[in-house]
């Protein structure tokens, strides 16, 4: 079973960004994490989300805790995951 780690690629399950992929940038507390798409790539800006609202994909990128969007984008490109992170059509919830 996968665990939530910094750099884990996830999919938003609920809300206006449902179906879009994001990366965990930092942990806020036991229930919330800071994520980013980054917005230029997947359409998700940096924000706080509940762990119950995201689902792990099993993929990761290597980033430092609290990495800025530019560093996250570079890590995604280095890992060859740009295509799968791009903005997709919204899933109806």
C-alpha positions, 0 to 999 in steps of 0.5 A: 500500500502506498503512503503519502510522501512529499513528491507523490503524484495524486489525483483530485477526487472532488471539487472543481479540480476533480480528475486533475493531477497534482504533486504533494509539496508539504504536510500541514498536519495529519489531515491536510497537505499542500499541493500544486499542479503546477497551475501552468501544467495541470491547472491546479494552483498551490493550495491546501487539501484534505488527504481524503480529497486526493488519491495516490497514483503510485508515481513520485517525483523527487522534490524538496519539502516546500519546493516552489512551482518552478522546481516541481515543474522541472522535477516533473519534466526530469521524471518524464511525466509531463504528458500525464500531468497535463490538463485533462477534461474534468470528471463529473462528481 
